[in-house]
Amino acid sequence: MKSITSIGKRVFTLVVFAWCAITVFAQDQIFNFNTEEVADYAAFFKQPSAIEGKCNAEVMGIDIHREGFSWDDMNTWKNAEGQIWRSYTPSYAETVFGLCVKMDAPFNGKTSTLTWTNTEGDNKWYPALPAVQNLKGNFVLRDCKATVVHISNTQLDTVKIAMTNEENDCYLHIRRNPYVKQIDLSGSTGKCRQLEGYKNILSDETSFICNDCRKTEFLDWLLNLEDNCYTYSTLPMHPATGEVLKSGYKSQWKTAGGYPVGIKNESGEYEIEVDEDIDLSSEYDILGQLTTFTWKNEGGDVITPTSEDLTGWFSFGDECVGNSYRCEMQNAAYPQLALNTVWVRVVKNSGINTVQEKSVTVGPNPVEDVIYVSSPDVRRVDIYSTAGARVKSMQGVQKVNVADLASGLYFVKVITATDEIVLKIIKK
């Protein structure tokens, strides 16, 4: 092998020095970020993350205690090594926290691509960021020019993005977020042509909002709402055409094991007490089509509940104690969607002290903003969604603010010194 000449060594050294200088210099570049978007990102990154004591910025590696850091200047959002750019040119910048911006129109310093995912392959052009699994709270982007948005595997609650790029086809991937209960695309005047919105917990008419949106080329390529928590009666129509969805909704409640009936016990199993009503009547008449309800046991045999009203009311008697059943629902309005309940076990007593229910009340019901618990000895109040997720937990209070909860059915568990009582409430 030939040795490197002294001239070659000097050239090599100069190249290495120049590369290092460019690399270091690039980290000091100032990009003209849009001030409105800086405010939107700052508001999100200030929110508490899923890691106690850290905000969203910190879990994404931004050193908010670094000298010179300012929430008003995204150029100062550097990590512990003083880096902000993964890639940088005078007209393009890619940050270490998953945000790409461009100076050229129609972006003009705005987000051109947002990628928050911890799964390799979700976006082949950008690396996975493991820290996104700890992102939490509400994310709002008021004027988004991005052509691609990836928000996957986070703990976000709501995502509100106005897609306003009228020149380029835009794609949204908001999926596999087990706490996302609302996607709001209101004000999207751009060419938003695709939404992959599967495996979140969208569940009712407030969970997918598209007001004042472009009527043409709006979600016309793909609208995928599979494996959320809709039912026949709550599955939304296409936001632009108003037509019944033809595809992209086939699996609902699959990840959660089925539509919940009864009460979820401490072991995560659902129980229904003898003679307690199971109300599936909301799923009976859908767009003029009637639902068929088929109950089966664990062996797959069709069974007849002790009491049944084919409009959707059922109950099980003493002879069913210890057995588990599931209801399979089908409706011609949505022929591809088989909607199933969870497996629910019939019990003589659920283990929750119902004798004392009259001495512990929760109201008003339905509720708009605040619920009050009547018991004088409240140790804790837990509120659960129908998916079994605990959405509120308050120690030693008789007043719980629920204004931030989405409309729908919830279970309120009141824990006193001697009892655990579960009551149902409806949030308006």
DOPA-707862 format. One record per atom (N, C-alpha, C, O): residue in one letter; x, y, z. Coordinates in steps of 0.02 Angstrom, whole numbers, plus 50000, padded with zeros to 5 digits. Atoms other than C-alpha are relative to their C-alpha. Layout:
aXYZ...
This chain:
m500424994050000m500005000050000m500445006250000m500905006950041k499584994150006k500715016749948k499895004650059k499345005350084s500064995349945s501085029250084s499745006749974s499815008349916i500274993550019i500245046150084i500575005049996i500965005550043t499474995050007t501385059850019t499895005850048t499345006650074s500074994349955s501735075250124s499495005049974s499125008050013i500504995550028i500695085550003i499304997250011i498835000750029g500655003249990g499295072850013g499785000650072g499195001850086k500164999349929k499385073450203k499745006950016k499265007850053r500214993149987r499255092350201r499305001349972r498895004650003v500664999250030v497775091650082v499474996650042v498934999350054f500475003849959f496945078350187f499845003850065f499275004150086t500094996349937t497225088650345t499555006149989t499115007650029l500414994150015l496495104250263l499274998149989l498825001750011v500695002250013v494965094450205v499654998550065v499085000650076v500305001849936v494665087350378v499865006350041v499335006950072f500094993849962f494925104450457f499405004049973f499005006650012a500544996250031a493735112550333a499324996850016a498835000250031w500625003649985w492415099050362w499795001350072w499215002650086c500154998749929c492545101250551c499765007250010c499295008450048a500184992949993a492455120150534a499295001249975a498905004850006i500674999350028i490905118850424i499484997150047i498955000050059t500475003449954t490095106650545t499865004450061t499285005350081v500084995849941v490405117850695v499645006549982v499205008850018f500294993750021f489955133450597f499254999249988f498855003750003a500715001250015a488305125550543a499585000350062a499005002550060q500384999949938q487785123850722q499865007150025q499415008250065d500104993149980d487935142650742d499575003949952d499465009949962q500424996650049q486835146750593q499345002250031q499064998850074i500644997449976i485295157250627i499484999349944i499585001749888f500535001150049f483705152050537f499415004550015f499255005850073n500564995349991n482245163650509n499354996150012n498944995549967f500615003649983f480895153650599f499405004750002f499465010550022n500624996149998n479105159750582n499795001150072n499764996350111t500134998449930t478625168550743t499364996750026t499334994750085e500625003149978e476855161550748e500114992650016e499854990050065e499865007049987e477495143750735e500454999050061e500374994150098v499585000449940v478825146950866v499555000150062v499654996350109a500464999549943a477415151950985a499604993550008a499484991350064d500375006349996d476425136150941d500424994450028d500204990750072y499565005349975y477895124650969y500205001250073y500254996550113a499824998549931a478395133751129a499444998150047a499564995350101a500585001749958a476635131651199a499964992550011a499804990250066f500025007249993f476725113051165f500584997450042f500494993450088f499405002649966f478505110151225f500035001950074f500374998750113k500034998249929k478145119151389k499574995350042k499644995150103q500465004349964q476815106351435q500374994250033q500884991950008p499685005749965p477255092451560p500014993849956p499524992349922s499945006350038s477875076551478s499774994250042s499524995050098a500185006149963a477545058651530a500524998250052a500414993750093i499485001049949i479145059351633i499935005450053i499985011350037e500124995249946e478845067551801e500595004850007e501175002850009g499504994949990g479765083851822g500305002849936g500715007449939k499724997750063k480155086151637k499445002349954k498904999349952c500484997850049c479245095951504c500154996649933c500644993049927n499915003350064n479055090251324n500655001949966n500964997849932a499364997950030a480555100451269a500584995950027a501024993849990e499445003649968e481685091651393e500044992749978e500584990149966v499975007150021v481175074051345v500234999449928v500484994249908m499765000150069m481555078651164m500725002249994m500995002949939g499294998550000g483315083451215g500175007349998g500765009149994i499864992850000i483125102351216i500195002250071i499835000850119d499754997849934d484135109951359d499725006950016d500005012049995i500334993649986i482965123351425i500385004050054i500225009950065h499604996549949h484225127851562h500665002649972h501055005550008r499384998050032r485615131351439r500035007649996r499535010949985e499914992850004e486325148951442e499815002549931e500054999849880g500224997250064g485505159251306g499354997149974g499094999549923f500635003050023f483965148251291f499435005050007f499385008550057s500594995749998s482365157651249s499434996449965s499514993949910w500595003050031w480625150851216w499795003949937w499455001249894d500204995950057d480415165151091d500454999349939d500295001949886d499525000750055d481905160250983d500184992749991d500564989950031m499885007150010m481935142650913m500734998549983m500954992849991n499285001150013n483755145050861n500394998450064n500944995850060t499665001449937t484185143451046t499804993250030t500044991450084w500255006349973w483305126651068w500514994449986w500384989949947k499455004750011k484925116851076k500014994550053k499724995350107n499945005549952n485315100351161n500615001250045n500945006450041a499454999249951a486625097451296a500685000949965a501145003749994e499374999350038e487985096551161e500025006549960e500505007849923g500024993750036g487465113451093g499784999449929g499895004049889q500235001150068q486695106250936q499255001249994q498864999750039i500704999450018i485055110750856i499864996949932i499324994249919w500115002350069w485305105650674w500244992849991w500794991050011r499775006450026r485355088150607r500265001149929r500714997649906s499804998150067s485515095950435s499835007349990s499335009750016y500124992850007y485645114050379y500315002649935y500885001049919t499754996150056t485815124550222t499685006950008t499235007750049p500314993449993p485405143050198p499255000149990p498915004650014s500725000050014s483655138250137s499624994350033s499014993850026y500335006049972y483315122250234y500324998350067y500934998650075a499745002049935a483485116550415a499604994150027a498994994050024e500315005849968e483135100050501e500274999750072e500874998950082t499784999749930t483165100550691t500084993050029t499854988050000v499915006449966v483665086850812v499364997850035v499324992150058f500635001949967f481895087150884f499434998849950f498854999549967g500495002750046g481015081550725g499625005049957g499105003349929l500354994850037l480545097850638l500445002349941l501035003849950c499654997450058c481035103150462c499655006349975c499045006549973v500284993750026v480795120750393v500395002149938v500975000449929k499684997450060k481155129450229k499865007549995k499365010150020m500074992850010m481415147650181m499595001549938m499275006849934d500324998550063d480685146150006d499244999150005d498994995450047a500735000450002a478835148349965a499794992949980a500144989749942p500504996549957p477565142250013p500164999650074p499745001450116f499865001249929f478455138150176f500225006450036f499955008150089n499794993749972n479375154450212n500174999650075n499945003550115g499795000949931g480165148150372g499534995650042g499664994550101k500485004249964k478685137150419k500204992649994k500644990749956t499885007250002t478645118450451t499884997249931t499354998449901s500095003450064s478925108550292s499884992650011s499544989349972t500125007049980t478965091450378t500064999550075t500525002350105l499985001249929l478575086150555l499994992550011l499534989149988t499965007349990t479115068750609t500134998550073t500704999150098w499945002349931w478775062950786w499774992750001w499184991350009t500145007149997t478875044150783t500614996450028t501174998650017n499435003949974n479945031350873n500064993349966n500394988749991t500005006350036t479695017650744t500375000849934t500175005049892e499634999850063e480955014850605e499534997949943e499144993249950g500415001850058g480115014550435g499365004049994g499055004049941d500594995850005d478675026250478d500115005549948d499665007449911n499814995150050n479575039150375n500724998549980n501184999850018k499345002450020k481035032550275k500525005649992k501125004349990w499534994550011w481785049850253w500295002750065w500795006350064y499774997249937y481995053850437y500074994550053y499674989850053p499915005249949p482645043650585p499475000250053p499165005450066a500475000349944a481535037850727a500305003750059a500915003850069l499794996449940l481605048250886l499684996550060l499094997650074p500295003949945p481375036751038p499635004250052p499165001750083a500284995949947a480935051251153a499275001949988a498935003950035v500694997850012v479265054751067v499494995950040v498934998250049q500475004049960q478475040751170q499825003550066q499345001650099n500144996349938n478525053151316n499685006849988n499575010650035l500354993850015l477705067751226l499284999550024l498954994450013k500665000349969k476085072251313k499665006849994k499995011949986g500374993750000g474705085351311g499645001449935g499464996849898n500374997850059n473875095351173n500465003749952n500835008249971f499574996950050f474735100151011f499585003949951f499105001349922v500364995650046v474125114850906v500495003249952v501015005849973l499614996650051l474845121250742l499505003749956l499115000749919r500554996050027r473805135650675r500035001149925r499515002249893d499934998650072d474495137850498d500574995749974d501144998049967c499495004950016c475415122350441c500074999149924c499594997449890k499865000950071k476225121950269k500324993249985k500484991849928a499655006350008a476985104750297a499664995549949a499054995349943t500275004950047t476785091750161t499944993150032t499564988850009v500035006349964v477065077350283v500015001450075v500445005050100v500014999649927v476595076150467v499944992950028v499474989350011h500015006549967h477005060550569h499965001050075h500425004050105i500054999949927i476385059350749i499774993050021i499184991450017s500155007049985s476485041350806s500324997850066s500874999950083n499745003149938n476705031850970n500145005150055n500595004050096t499924995049948t476555047451078t499474998850054t499074994150050q500535000049950q475495050551234q499595006449996q499305008650046l500394993950009l474665066051161l499264998750011l499024993150000d500725000449990d472845069451204d499615002449939d499144999149917t500354997250057t472305080451059t500515002849950t501065004949970v499594997250053v473045085950893v499565004649957v499075002349929k500384995150040k472405101750807k500485003349951k500935007049971i499564997450052i473235106250642i499585002849943i499164999349915a500314997050059a472625118350509a500494999449942a500985003049939m499565001150058m473415112050346m499815005149947m499255005149921t500174994450044t473525127250233t500425000449937t500435005549903n499595000150060n474705122150093n499554998749940n499324993049930e500465000650057e473665125349936e500354997949936e500024996949885e499635001450061e475055121049813e500244992849995e500354990349940n499715006750000n475665103849865n499534995050034n499154996850079d500375005349966d474845087249911d500294998950069d500904998450077c499785000649931c474925084950099c499734993650031c499174991550016y500165006449971y474895069050204y500085000350076y500585002850101l499965000249927l474525066450388l499984992850024l499594988750000h499975006649970h474975051150489h499955001050076h500465002250110i500114999249928i474215052650663i499734993350024i499124992250024r500195006949989r474185034550719r500374996850058r500914999050078r499715003849945r474545022350859r500155004550061r500655003550095n499944995749941n474325035950991n499454997950049n498885000150040p500535003049959p473395026851131p499605004950044p499135002850077y500374995149960y472825043151215y499695005549957y499325009749984v500284994850043v472365053951064v499254998949992v499034994149960k500735000650003k470495056751083k499695005149953k499095005049942q500284995250047q470315071150960q500525002149948q501095003749964i499614997150055i471005075950790i499575005449969i499015004249947d500384994350024d470465093150734d500385003149941d500925005949950l499704997250060l470865098550555l499635006349976l499705008349919s500394994150018s469725113750557s500455005549972s501005006749997g499624994650031g470305128050447g500514997649950g500935001549928s499535002850048s471265116450331s499775001849929s499344998549900t500194997650067t471145125950167t500474997349947t500404998949888g499505002650046g472585116450087g499804993349970g499254990949981k500125006350034k472735100549985k500174994150046k500644990350033c499905005549953c472625088650132c499654993949971c499034993449973r500305005450039r472355072450036r499994993350036r499684988550012q499975006549966q472715058850162q500055000950075q500425005050099l499935000549927l472445055250346l500004992750019l499504989250011e499975006549969e473035039050422e499905001250075e500365003350110g500174998449931g472155040450589g499814993950041g499384994250084y500205006249966y472105022550649y500354999050067y500885001950081k499745002049934k472405015350823k500115005950047k500615006150083n500044995049947n472005031050922n499384998150041n499184992350039i500625001749964i470475032051036i499445004949982i499065007150026l500554995950024l469315042750930l499354996250012l499314990349998s500585003849979s467575038650991s499325003249987s498824999749987d500664996950009d466195051450957d500045005949952d500555007049920e500044994650049e465645066450856e500485005750014e500625009849970t499514994749983t466885077750947t500724997849988t501185001849998s499325002650004s468385066750910s500345001449933s500955001349929f499724998650066f468615070750725f499645006049971f499075005449949i500334993750018i468255088850679i500345002949938i500955003449935c499734997050062c468455096750507c499555005649978c499225005149926n500414994350018n467575113450505n500385004849954n500995005649961d499704994950044d467895126450369d500614997449963d501145000649962c499455003150036c468975114850266c499885000249925c499325001249902r500045000350073r469345113850081r499534994349979r499584988750005k500495005050020k467935104549995k500264995349946k500034989549941t499705004350051t468955097949850t500704997950023t501035001550060e499345002749982e470525087249870e500124999950075e500685000950098f499925000549927f470185085550055f499874992850021f499314990350019l500035007049980l470555067950116l499674995749946l499284991149960d500305003750055d470095061549944d500404993849979d500144989649942w499615005950015w471495048749932w499904994650054w499794988850039l500065004949946l471375040550103l499755003350064l500045008350087l500224998249933l470375042950261l499934993550039l499454989850029n499975006449965n470815028750378n499875001250075n500295004050110l500174999449930l469935028250547l499924993250033l499524992350079e500045006749973e470195009850582e500264999650072e500705003450093d499775001849933d470405002850757d500035006050047d500535007050082n500114994949949n469785017750854n499454997550046n499384991550055c500525002049952c468335017650977c499315002549980c498915004550022y500664998150024y466865022050867y499514994250005y499704988550014t500535005050008t465205012850859t499615001949937t499775006949905y500414998250058y463895012550721y499715007050007y499695010849959s500354993749989s463025027450799s500465006150004s500225011750000t499544994349992t464585038150820t500515000649944t500865005749940l499524999650055l465625034150665l499845005949955l499285006449930p500164993950037p465785050650572p499944998749925p500204993849898m500045000050073m465345053850391m500655003149973m501055005950011h499434996650030h466665059750268h499925007550009h499395010249991p500084992949983p467005077850320p499895004649940p499615010049949a500094995650058a467015084750142a499364998249961a499005002749940t500575002150042t465675074450053t499374998850040t498824999150013g500585001649959g464535070250199g499724993149988g499194991450014e500245006750016e464375052650132e500234994950053e500714996050090v499805005449956v464435036550232v500684997449980v500814996249921l499335002650015l466225030350245l499944993149969l499584988849994k500035006550034k466495015850125k500544995250022k500474989250016s499445004349978s468135009450196s500405003850052s500265009550068g499554996849953g469505013050321g499735000450071g499995004250111y500294999749933y468415009850475y499864993150027y499554992450080k500225006949987k468274990850481k500084997750072k499634994650100s499875002249932s469054987650651s499885005850049s500215011050043q500114995149947q468374997450799q500034996450067q499784990850073w499925002849933w468784994150982w500454993750001w500494990250052k499615006350003k469954980050925k500565000150051k500664995250087t499444999649954t471454986051023t499784999550073t500134996750115a500265000149932a470374988251179a499644993550017a499414992650073g500325006449987g469634970851160g499254999949988g498944994649995g500714999850014g467884976651114g499675005950034g499965009150078y500384994649970y466544989251158y499824998150072y499554992750083p500085002049930p466444989551349p499284999950024p498895004550010v500635000349963v464914983851445v500164997550070v500654993950080g499855001849931g464814981451632g500545004450030g500645010150008i499494996249964i466204986951748i500664996249996i500684990150002k499345003050003k468074983851730k500274999150070k500325004050107n499755001149932n468764975651888n500755001350004n501065003249955e499294998549989e470504977351963e500464995649958e501034997549945s499595004550041s471124962751857s499945001649926s500244998349884g500074998050070g470604971551697g499464996249963g499404996949902e500545003750031e469124960051665e499345003750010e499255007350059y500664996749995y467344966051633y499504995350033y499474989450018e500505003849964e465944960451747e499325003549995e499285009649992i500674997449998i464064962551744i499614996250053i499644990150056e500365003349946e462954959051893e499354996949974e499074999149923v500635003350016v461434947651886v499455005249995v499375009550038d500594995850014d459904956551813d500175007449986d499725011549980e499824993150017e460894972451777e499925001049925e500114996749885d500134998750070d460394980451612d500645001349961d501095004849984i499484998450049i461584980551464i499665003949945i499225001249911d500354995550046d461084995151354d500415000949936d500925004449936l499694999150065l461584993751171l499515003249951l499605002849890s500544997450041s460045002851108s500225005549953s499905006749901s499764994750044s461055017151034s500234997349932s500285001149884e499745003150061e461675004850902e499454996549959e499604993049911y500545003850031y459954998450850y499805002549931y499814998749883d500244997250064d459355010150711d500535004849973d500625010250000i499454996150028i460775016850603i499835001749927i499834997349884l500154997750067l460325027250450l499434996049969l499434994649909g500575003850024g458705017550438g500114992549995g499654988949977q499845007250001q459565000550448q500014997550072q500285000850117l500055002749933l459224989450599l500574995150014l500754991049972t499445004249979t460614980850695t499754993250025t499244992850059t500145006649971t460594962250733t500514998850056t501105000150048f499585001349942f461274957450905f500054992450011f499544989150020t499905007249991t462024940050924t500464998850059t501055000750057w499605001549941w462624934251095w500304993149994w499964988449973k499665006550003k463904920251104k500384998750065k500595003450099n499585001849943n464784910751243n500714998949976n500864999649917e499295000650018e466654907451248e500144994249953e500664994049921g499925005550046g466404891351151g499765001649930g499834997549884g500244997950066g465664901151006g499284998349986g499034999649931d500715001750008d463884894851034d499575006150008d499685010350051v500494994649993v462454906951006v499564998650060v499294993150067i500415000849940i461514909751169i499475005550003i499525010549969t500534995149991t459954918951222t500045002950070t500004999250119p499984996949933p460104931451366p499354998550038p498834997250007t500595001349959t458894929051511t499445004849982t498855002949979s500494995050020s458024945051462s500285003849941s500865005949941e499754996450059e458144953251292e499445004049967e498875001849963d500434995850040d457344967151195d500405001449937d500945004449941l499604999750061l457904966851014l500185007149979l500545008049930t499784993150013t458044985851016t500665001550034t500935006950027g499344999149973g459634983251116g500074999850075g500575002150102w499965000649927w459234979751300w500054992650019w499664988549994f499895007049982f459874963751382f500194999550074f500435004350104s499755001549933s460194955851553s500064992550008s499784988649970f499885007149986f460764939251626f499804998450072f499925002350117g500245002049935g460014929751772g500484995750039g501064994850018d499585004149955d460674918651912d500304993949965d500864991949981e499765006050034e460854903751795e500625001249957e500944996549934c499434998350042c462214913051699c500625001950040c501155003350011v499444997949958v463344917051847v500624995849985v500584989649981g499365003450014g465164912751811g500154999249927g500724997549909n499895000650072n464944912551623n500175006849969n499985012049996s499814993950035s465664925251501s499685000049931s499644994849897y500354999450063y464754931651348y500255006249962y500535010949991r499844994350042r465034943451203r499455001049949r499184996149922c500514998550050c463804952151089c500345002349935c500775006749935e499754998150066e464184953150903e499455003849963e498895001249956m500504995850032m463294967150811m500165001149927m500745002049908q499914998750071q463034969350625q499445004449975q498865003749995n500494995450027n462164983050527n500175001349927n500755002549910a499894999350072a461934984750339a500255006949980a500535007749926a499754993350016a462355003350347a500765000049996a501055003949958y499275000750000y464154998250381y500164992649993y500364989450043p499945007250009p464304980750306p500694997150015p500754991250031q499335002549987q466184979450329q500185000050074q500684997050094l499834999149929l466124983550514l499614995150044l499004995450049a500305004349949a465794969650640a500185002950068a500775003050088l499884996649936l465594978450807l499854995150056l499294992650062n500075004849946n465874967250959n500095003350068n500465008250074t499884997749932t465734970151145t500604996250028t500844991549997v499495003849964v467074964551267v499684993550025v499074992950027w500255005849963w466914947551349w499835002450070w500255005450104v500234997649934v465914951051506v499764993950040v499384989850016r500175005749957r465734938851651r499435001950046r499425007350076v500584998849957v464094937551745v500184998150071v500434992650083v499825001249930v464344939051933v499395001550045v498965005550028k500544998749952k463194938452083k500095006850032k499615010450044n499824993549972n464094953352157n500675001949973n501144998049975s499394997950034s465434963452069s500585001250047s501145002350024g499474998449953g466424966052229g500005007350020g500355009350066i500074992949983i465964984452230i499395000750044i498864998150028n500534999549951n464894988952378n499445004549973n499485010649975t500564996250028t463244993952297t499475001550052t499035005650039v500504998849947v462244993452460v500035007350023v499525010250042q499914993349974q462975010352507q499935005449946q500065011349959e500024995150054e462685018552338e499575006050016e499735011649997k500464994549986k461235028952403k500315005250047k500115011050047s499684995349954s462355036752535s500585003749966s500855008449995v499484996650038v463645041752403v499715001649931v499564997149892t500264998050065t463015051652256t500495004549964t500905008049995v499584995850043v463885060252112v499555003849953v499125000849920g500434996150044g463085074452017g500285006849986g500795008750014p500605001950037p462445083051923p500154994949946p500734993949928n499935005150051n462155069651793n499415000549952n498854999049971p499374998550033p462305073851650p500355006250029p500045010350063v499604994749972v463705085851693v500345004049944v500505001349892e499644995850049e464505100451601e500715001650023e501185000549985d499344997649978d465945106951707d500264996750064d500844994650066v499765002349935v466025100751887v499534994750028v498924995650025i500415004849964i465425085151978i500155000550075i500715002250095y499944999749928y465125084652165y499854993250030y499394989750008v500095006549966v465295069352278v499725001450069v499995005650106s500364998449938s464115068852427s500334997250063s500234999950117s499735003349941s465095057252543s500495004550037s500915007750006p499554995649961p465995066452686p500704997050008p501175000550029d499365003349987d467415053752691d500294997349935d500384991249927v499745002050065v468115053552515v500774999650003v501105004650017r499275000850003r469875046452501r500275001749931r500785005049924r499774998750069r470015047052312r499414999349952r498954995449963v500505000550054v468955049852157v500384998749935v500805002749915d499705001850064d469475041151996d499465000249946d498904997849958i500474999950056i468625044051829i500304996149942i500874997349922y499765004450054y468775031051691y499585001149937y498985002249940s500364999950064s468335031851507s499714993149988s499864988350024t500285006650015t467335017851429t500524995249973t500404989149971a499455004450022a468985011351360a500404997350059a500864993450050g499645002449941g469555008351539g500595004250021g500945002550068a499434995749983a470825022451541a499805004950056a499265007850054r500134995249946r470925032851701r500185006949976r500765008449962v499904993350028v470705050751643v500055005550053v500275011050039k499954995349944k470585059351814k500114996050064k499854990550072s499915003049934s471175055151989s500165005650049s500665009150043m499934994649952m470965066952137m499984997150071m499554992950086q499965002449931q471435063852319q499595004450046q499655010550046g500354996549946g470245068552460g499605006049981g499605011050017v500404994350022v469095079952362v499274997949992v499124992049984q500715001350013q467215081452344q499775004049939q499175004449925k500154995950058k467305092352189k500524998649947k501124999349960v499535001750053v468085087252022v499795003849937v499225003349914n500124996350062n468225098451869n500084995249941n500614992349932v499985004550058v467805088451712v499895003849935v499735000849883a500144995950060a467635102951589a500444998149942a500254998949884d499545001750053d469145096751492d499884993249969d500214991449920l500145006650027l468415079451462l499555000549939l499125004849935a500435000350059a467645075151295a499314997550020a499234994150070s500685002349987s465765072051289s499974992449996s500324989349956g500075007350002g465235054251325g499874997150068g499775000650117l500125003749939l464995040951457l500654998850038l501164997250008y499435001349957y466195039251605y499784996250062y499204996350081f500115003449937f466345028651761f500375003750055f500975005150048v499704996449944v466675037551926v500074995150058v499574992650084k499885004349942k467475027152063k500145004450061k500635008250061v499924996249938v467285034752237v500274995250053v499944990350070i499685004349950i468455027152366i499965003650067i500235009050077t500064997349933t468005030352547t500404995650048t500774991250026a499625003949951a468715023252708a499794992750000a500204988450016t500255006849996t467635007652693t499754997249934t499654991149929d500335002350061d466945006652516d500355002549937d500735007349938e499844997750068e467325007852331e499364999649960e499094994249949i500644999750033i465805013552235i500115002849929i500455007949921v499934997950069v465695015152045v499325002349975v498834998649979l500614997250028l464385026251965l500135002549929l500705004249912k499944997650068k464065031251786k499785007349995k499305009450027i500214993150014i464005049351727i500065001249925i500444997849890i499954997950069i463735057351559i500255007149997i499965011750027k499724993350009k464815072151512k499695003049937k499755000249882k500314996750057k463875084251399k500535002549951k500365005549900
